[in-house]
Every structure is written in C-alpha cells, then in structure tokens.
Amino acid sequence: MSEERTETAGAADTVGGAAAEDDTPATASPENKSGGSALAALALIVALGAAGAVAYQWYHDRGAGDALRHELAKRLADMDAQNKDAVARAAQASTALREAEVKLGVLESKLAESQNQQIALEALHQELTRNRDEWAFVDIEQSVLLASQQLQIAANVRTALIGLENAEARLQRLDQPRYNALRRTLARDIERLKSLPLADVYATSVRLDDVIAEIDKLPLAMDARARAEAAAPTPAVAVEMPAWERMLREVWRELRQLVRVQSSDVPDAVLLPPDQVFFLRENLKLRLLGARVSLLSRDAKSYQRDLSLALTALERHFDTTDVGVADVAATLRKLQSAQVQVELPELTETLETLRKLRQPRPKGSG
C-alpha cells in the first residue's frame, strides 16, 4: 500500500511539473503549445492509468485481505470448536479413566479375595487329605464298638456281624499295611460269629406277643362242659306211663347226677367263678411275659419253666378241643424248643488292636 501511494505521489509530481512548464510565458510558439497539450494529455492518461492500477491493486489486495481474514476467522472458529471437542473428549476420557481405576480397584480386591479363598481351599484340601485315614479309622472303630455292645448287652449276633463286616469292608478299601493286623482279627471274629447256632430272639419274641394277644379269645373248659350238657338230649317221658313209674324215673335221674363215673386219667374241668376267670387269663399273660423277659435276657432255665407252666395252665383250664386253643398249645411247644442261650464270643483281641492303632503315630510314618 505504501508503494502504491509513492507511485501516485510521483505521478502527481510529474503532472505538477508539466503544469508548471505550461505556466511558462506565453511567448512559446504554437508548435510548442500543441506539443505541450499532447504531453499533458499523455501524462494525464498515464496518471489515470497509474491511479486505476493503484486502485485495482488496492481493491484486489483488500479483497484478498478480506478473504484471508475470513479464512483465518473460519479456521480459528474451527480450531476453537476442535479445542472444545478435544476438551470434552479429554473430560470424558478423564471420567472414563477414573471409572476404570475404580473398576480396576474392585477387580484387584476381588482377585485378592479369590486368591485368599483359593489358599484356604488348598489348605482345607490338604487337611482333608491328611485326615482322611483318621476319619476312616474312627468310623471303623465305631462299627467295632457297636458290634461289641450288641453282643454283650443285647446278644444280637446278626447286628454284630453286620458291623464287623462293614468295618472289614472299609479296611479293604483303605488297603494300608498298618491295618493288616486289625483285618486278621476281624476276619477271625466274623468266622466265629458265622459259626454260631442261629438264635432268632426277635422272631421268638414276636410269636410270644401273638400268643399273649390270643389269650382273651380262648374258650374255657368249663364253658365247653356247660355247652355240652345243655346240648345233651333230655329223655322223653311217656305220657301213657303211670304216675308212680314217672316218679321212679325222676328219682333215678337225680340219683345219677349225684354219682359220676369217669376215667381217672382225664382231668375234670375246673369250675371257676366269673370274677376268677379274669385273673386266670391275666396270670397266663404274665407267665408268658415272664418267658419273654427271660428270652431277651438269655435265661434259658426261666424261659423253659415259664413256658411249661403256661402250657399246663392252658391245657387244664381251657378247651383243648377248640382249634384256637390247640394252635396256641402247639405254638408254645415249638417255642419251648427254640434256641435261647448261646455262648457268644468276645471281641477282646480286635478291641486291643484298635486301642494300639489309636495311639498317636510318629510324624512321617505311613
């Protein structure tokens, strides 16, 4: 812009000079006047052209400056928007980073907790592995002790045998050399129990209970005699007989009732008052209950005596021709032959072996 202004000023000076030359005295010739006019016109044209060029250049430079300013303002606005977006993204990234840090902290705490649980589980697994044999030994010991109690207290050979067989099966699954002595003693005890005669105490006890329940239903012998006498036919008295003959027949019938002829080996039915019948049945029940108690306590002598007395009372006071009485008598005779007392072995050797194995072992021993 300063250069354009300098050129314009030079052009003006040139025009001024030309004008000054025109102000020379009027003594110039006509040729000089026409030549000066041409020069002035030429100078004016040149000045006007220079001014137009300067004006065009100024306008062009002004338009380029405006475009440049517009472009610069646009780029600044774009940069400002980009800066704002960048700030927003940075804020979002910062928020996401904080959230990620929080989540990372939670994950780290969970990872630490999981590691602690894994360590605890490994310790528990080692403890379980280390104590598995001890727990198995405790189960075996309990089975053997239960079998010993069943033999000593209840004389239940079957339950004792099941307990010993379960203990032997557990030892077989463990398959450890330190239990070989215990397995040998268990095998001997199992064989001894299997060789014992079978004494089915509980089945015998159940049959006694069934007999006791039937006592109240059994008919008495005196009831059977009364029924037989009532059913005996009465001799018919002829209506055509004379009165004195009928009287003699009645006297003879009464005399026959005073004297009875019967076999001496057949016992007569015991006549009991009604209030004694109840006690008869209850005494028979008590006798059978006593036999049951003797059975459970393995008292063979008392068991046989109670059954014998009960069978005697049954045959004396009850109607032996009745089917129910005959069945009860047959059952009592079978129960008399039942095995009650059996010499049971003791598990002393097996219990002693268990006691030795229960003692603490030195560390590192297998």
C-alpha angles and dihedrals in degrees: 000000000000091000091053091051091050092052090049091051090050091051090050091051089052091052090047091051091051090050090050090052088052089056091067117120117293089244090099118116125252091251088055090050094052091045091050092051091053091049091048091050091047091048091049091050090048091048092047091048091048090048091049090048090048090047092048091047090049092048091046092048091046092052091047090049091050091049089047091049091048091048091047092049090048092050091046089051090049091048090049091051090046090049090051091049089047090050090049091048090047090051091048090046090050091050091047089048092052091047090048090051090051092048090046090053091050091048091049091051091048090047090051090048091048091050091050091050091048090051090049091048091050090050090048091049091051090048092049091048091048094048099039093096092046092052091047089050090052090054091049091049092051091051092052093046091050090051090050092051092049090053097045101040108025100017087225102162095177096056092044091052091051091051093050093047091051091051091049091050091052091050090050091054092049091050097190124154093225090067096052094100091051091049091053094051091046091051091053093049092048091052092049092051092048091053093055119105112259113257107182096197096168095051089050090049091051091051090051090052090052091052091050090052091054097053095087091053098052117104120235123239093239090056090054091050092050090050092049093050091048090051094049111110117249113228112249118242114224112237091211093059118109118254095248092054093050089051091052091051092052092049091049092051091051091049090052091056090056093058124045125187117202141147114281095221093061112081118225120241111263112238112221130183114244093253090056094053091071092053091046092058093043092050090052090051091049090051091053091046088053089053089051092052090048089051093053092046091048092240099150095177095055090041093056093044094051093048092048092052091046091051091049092051090047094053093044103047104026132069105263091191090066115098094227093051091047091051092049091049091050090049092051091051090052091048090053089063094049119118108251111158121050128170102243121204122236123234093223097132094047092048091049091052090051091051091054092048091049091063113102115267124221114261116269095026117132 
